[in-house]
Amino acid sequence: MYRRAFQVSLIFTVALIFMLPPLQSTLADESDHEGYYYPTPQTEERYRPRVNSVAEADRRTRIAFTTGLTAQMLASPSPPRFAIFAKGDGADKLIIVSITDGAYNTLYRLRALLAMLTAYARSSPAFNGFPNPENLTFLDMVYLIGFTEITVSDGRDIAHRIYLDPNAE
C-alpha cells in the first residue's frame, strides 16, 4: 500500500516538474495586459507631466481613484461608455477601454476622451492648490497620484499608449 502511494506521489512530482516551466510562462504572461484587455497598441507617445507625483500616493490611492471614478459613472443615469482601471504590481498602469461598439475607434476619438477627462480633472479638488489649473491635463492628474503609463483603447481594434515621463522632451 505504501509502495503504491509512493509511486503515485513520484508520478505526480515528475509531472509537476515537467509542467512547471509552461506554468511559469503562463503566470508571467498574466502581467501583460495586451491581448487581454486591449489589442497591442499601434501608437505610443511620451508625455512630460507639468506636476510632480505625490510621494504619499500608493497602490491603494490609484485603485481608489479608478474605483471612485467608476462609481461616479455607474451612478449616472446614462450607462458608462468606458471602463477605467489600474493594473500592474503597483497599480501604476491606467487602462481605459471603451465598452461601447463604435466609440473611441480612432486615435482622434481616444484623444478626445482624454480631453473630456481633462475637464473632469480640472474640476477636481486635486487641482485646486495648483496655480493655473487650466494648463493642467488629465495626464497630469494621474501622474500626480503615481500612474506611469496610460493605455486607451476602443476594446476591439485600436489602442494607444502614453508613457508619463518627467524626462520626456
C-alpha positions, 0 to 999 in steps of 0.5 A: 500500500505504501509502495503504491502511494509512493509511486503515485506521489513520484508520478505526480512530482515528475509531472509537476516538474515537467509542467512547471516551466509552461506554468511559469510562462503562463503566470508571467504572461498574466502581467501583460495586459495586451491581448487581454484587455486591449489589442497591442497598441499601434501608437505610443507617445511620451508625455512630460507631466507639468506636476510632480507625483505625490510621494504619499500616493500608493497602490491603494490611492490609484485603485481608489481613484479608478474605483471612485471614478467608476462609481461616479459613472455607474451612478449616472443615469446614462450607462458608462461608455468606458471602463477605467482601471489600474493594473500592474504590481503597483497599480501604476498602469491606467487602462481605459477601454471603451465598452461601447461598439463604435466609440473611441475607434480612432486615435482622434476619438481616444484623444478626445476622451482624454480631453473630456477627462481633462475637464473632469480633472480640472474640476477636481479638488486635486487641482485646486492648490495648483496655480493655473489649473487650466494648463493642467491635463488629465495626464497630469492628474494621474501622474500626480497620484503615481500612474506611469503609463496610460493605455486607451483603447476602443476594446476591439481594434485600436489602442494607444499608449502614453508613457508619463515621463518627467524626462520626456522632451 
